[in-house]
Amino acid sequence: MYSRTFTGLIPGIHINLVGALLLSLSVFLLPFTTSIILAIFIVAMAITHTFIDFIPSIFLGAPDEDTVLSILPGHDLLKKGKGYEAIQLATYGSAVAIIVIILISPIFIFIFPIFEPAIKFLIPYLLILATIFLISREKYKLAAFLVFTISGFLGIAVLNSNVSQPFLPMLSGLFGASTLLISLKNKTQIPTQKIKKLKISKRSLIKPVFASTLTAPLCSFLPGIGSGQAAILGTSLINQTKRNFLILLGATNTIVLGLSFIVFYSIGRTRTGMAVFLEQILINITLNQVLIILATITITGILCFFWTLFLARFFSKHITKINYSILSIATILIISVLVIIFSGFFGFFIFIISTTTGLFGISSNVKRINLMGCLIVPVVLSYLF
């Protein structure tokens, strides 16, 4: 768990990069262990990241494509001294998602393959309707449409380029560096964080978790659909409060990864990077192995719930002791170096363009969720054409 925590807390390090490294080492590891042991490690690592990843996203403003939306309400709560509350909300969402995965797995194993074609047909239209709904709720609708369109063109260009790890420079610029630069300009001071246990009623969890239960499974079997798109679809089903949004996003991320392993068994398709790595190790996956995977998901989820809250308390206690301007600059530099390492200098150029686009989105006085056009537009076009 400690090694998975370490990689989860490093800004810009996505779970897929870690999985790729582990897969490359599997040739040397298999003589000393078994494929199912490596599979358990991969599943546990993936689930751990769905919990831990919210910490750098909210406290440092360093997102990946799975936690990028958490910056929007999470950073606002951080500036109000409620960073620990933001982590708790996302963590509770992820924890309840473990129960959801266990409950709906039989449906995905035995019933789901029958309805896959119909659901696949509806996806682009659902995304279009969700986008229209979100823009219609903006005060400055034209500005929101412009931000969405510009980020959409950016997404088309980036995802159709030959750059390695395209999400890293694009999303780090749109949501990470742009947010940090605004904080530097405004000389944001992080107040003392309130560290108290959040009272979350079962009733308050029902709507966001139910929304994620309806939308997150789409990511597990449909190409091009990520946690961000599923979360956007989910927001159209609930009241868009910060609390609901963070619970929904936490649940969505965990359900997406957990179910992707189950879908690999039921229809033989891999729609997440970690499911691809699992396929390389468990070539002929059996039902018994699926049950082991479900047990791993459950145990890891329980442990990570308490571990994430412990780490969040640590960050909350010490983040005010650090000069936030220096921390922001350091985070931008770290992300820049990682972009150059993993995506090259062309990726760094994309990072700069994406940061500029993100700054434009912030200055337009519209919700930054409109910047998710960078993912929605390419996905809709890929389904329609």
Secondary structure by P-SEA (a helix, b strand, c coil): caaaaaaaacccccaaaaaaaaaaacccccccccaaaaaaaaaaaaaaaacccccccccccccccccccccaaaaaaaaaccaaaaaaaaaaaaaaaaaaaaaaccccccccccaaaaaaaaaaaaaaaaaaaaaaaccaaaaaaaaaaaaaaaaaaaaaccccaaaaaaaaaaccaaaaaaaaaaccccccccccccccccccccaaaaaaaaccccccccccccaaaaaaaaaaaccccaaaaaaaaaaaaaaaaaaaaaaaaaccccccaaaaaaaaccccccaaaaaaaaaaaaaaaaaaaaaaaaaaaaaaacccccaaaaaaaaaaaaaaaaaaacccaaaaaaaaaaaaaaaaaaaccccccccccccaaaaaaaaac
